[in-house]
Amino acid sequence: MHMKKTLAALVATSLVGAPIVAQAAAAEAARVGSPVGETENLRGGWVVPLIAVVAVLLGILVLIDDGNDLPTSP
């Protein structure tokens, strides 16, 4: 019974203390700047436009399909 109360007190203390610790950690890392020399170098890629073109072509093929998919067997 004594162990149960001790464990409950420990859990309650950790639940109360967790937001305080998280707030202190967020305050330290809130205003950290990054060096300008190490930017992400975002350039125009070709993968996303290629996927868009393929999607448009597939959409056109679906739209112009006449639906005449009759079976060839008698």
N, C-alpha and C positions, 0 to 999 in steps of 0.2 A: 504494500500500500504506500509505503514511504517513497519507493522508487517511482511509482506512478505520479505522485504529486511533484516530485523533483523534475521528472520528464515534462510534465505539463507546464511547470514554471519556466523551464528552459525553452520550450516551444513558444510560449507567450512572450518571453524576452526577445527571442529572435524575430518574431513577427513585429514587435514594436520597434526594434532597432534597425531592421532592414531598410525602411524608407529613409532613415536618417543617414545611414552609410551611403546609400545610393545618391542622395542629394549632395552630400559632400564630394563624392567622386565626380558628379556631373559639374559641379561648380569649378573644379580644377581644370577640367578638360573642355570647358565651354568656349574659350577664346584662344584656341591654338591655331596659329596661322601656318600655312604651308609655304615652302620656298617657291619662288616664281620660276626658277630654273627647272623644276621638276613637274611641269604641267603634263597633262595627259596627251597632248599632241593629237587632238581630234582632227582627223582628216576625212575627206569624203570617201566612203567605202563603196564597193560595187556589189556587195552581197545583198543588202536590203533592196536596192533598186532591181536587181536581178530577180529576186523572189517576187517583188511586186509585178514585174512584167510577166513572169510565168503565171502568176495568179490571174492577171487580167486575160491572158491568152486562154487559160483553161476556162474562165468564166464565159468568154466569147464562144468557145467550142460547145459548152453546155447549152448556151442560149440558141445557137443555130442548129442544134440537133433536131431533126424533124420527128423523132420518135417512131420511126418506121423500123422497129426491131422485130420483124416477123421471123418465126423459125423457118429454116430452110428444108426441114424434113416434111414429107407429105402427110 
